[in-house]
């Protein structure tokens, strides 16, 4: 099943390349189109990292072994 982060990983290159190509077709130069496309890609990454944050659903400890005491 495709999850949110799979879609985000797919949208990053689509936004960067697609928006850059669309802006170039409209008549904006490459030197202006690439930063604008990358800003959208960075916005997608920022949303995935800070707005819809990945979270651990398991609250159980990672290890069942007691900690090693060096004393």
C-alpha positions as CSV (number, residue, x, y, z in Angstrom):
1,X,0.0,0.0,0.0
2,X,1.3,3.4,-0.9
3,X,1.7,5.7,2.1
4,X,2.2,9.4,2.6
5,X,6.0,9.2,2.6
6,X,6.0,7.1,-0.6
7,X,4.0,9.9,-2.3
8,X,6.3,12.5,-0.9
9,X,9.4,10.7,-2.3
10,X,7.7,10.6,-5.7
11,X,6.6,14.2,-5.6
12,X,10.1,15.6,-4.9
13,X,11.6,15.0,-8.4
14,X,8.2,15.6,-10.1
15,X,8.1,19.0,-8.5
16,X,11.7,19.9,-9.2
17,X,11.7,18.7,-12.8
18,X,8.1,19.4,-13.7
19,X,7.9,22.9,-12.4
20,X,11.3,23.8,-13.8
21,X,10.2,22.5,-17.2
22,X,6.8,24.2,-17.1
23,X,8.4,27.5,-16.2
24,X,11.0,27.2,-18.9
25,X,8.2,26.5,-21.5
26,X,6.4,29.6,-20.3
27,X,9.5,31.7,-21.0
28,X,11.3,32.0,-17.7
29,X,15.0,31.4,-17.9
30,X,16.7,28.3,-16.5
31,X,18.5,30.3,-13.8
32,X,15.2,31.5,-12.4
33,X,13.1,28.3,-13.1
34,X,15.5,25.9,-11.2
35,X,15.4,27.8,-7.9
36,X,11.6,28.1,-8.1
37,X,11.2,24.4,-8.7
38,X,13.6,23.6,-5.9
39,X,11.7,25.9,-3.5
40,X,8.5,23.8,-4.1
41,X,10.5,20.6,-3.6
42,X,11.9,22.0,-0.4
43,X,8.4,22.9,0.7
44,X,7.3,19.3,0.2
45,X,10.3,18.0,2.1
46,X,9.6,20.5,4.9
47,X,6.0,19.5,5.2
48,X,6.9,15.8,5.4
49,X,9.6,16.5,8.1
50,X,8.0,19.2,10.3
51,X,4.2,19.3,9.7
52,X,3.4,15.7,9.2
53,X,6.2,14.2,11.2
54,X,7.1,10.6,11.2
55,X,6.4,9.0,14.5
56,X,7.1,5.7,16.2
57,X,3.9,3.9,17.0
58,X,5.6,1.5,19.3
59,X,6.1,2.9,22.8
60,X,7.7,-0.3,24.1
61,X,11.4,-0.4,24.8
62,X,13.8,-1.3,22.0
63,X,15.6,-4.0,24.0
64,X,14.3,-6.3,26.7
65,X,17.8,-6.8,28.2
66,X,18.7,-4.8,31.3
67,X,21.5,-2.3,30.8
68,X,25.1,-3.5,31.3
69,X,26.6,-2.2,34.6
70,X,30.3,-1.4,34.2
71,X,30.9,-1.5,38.0
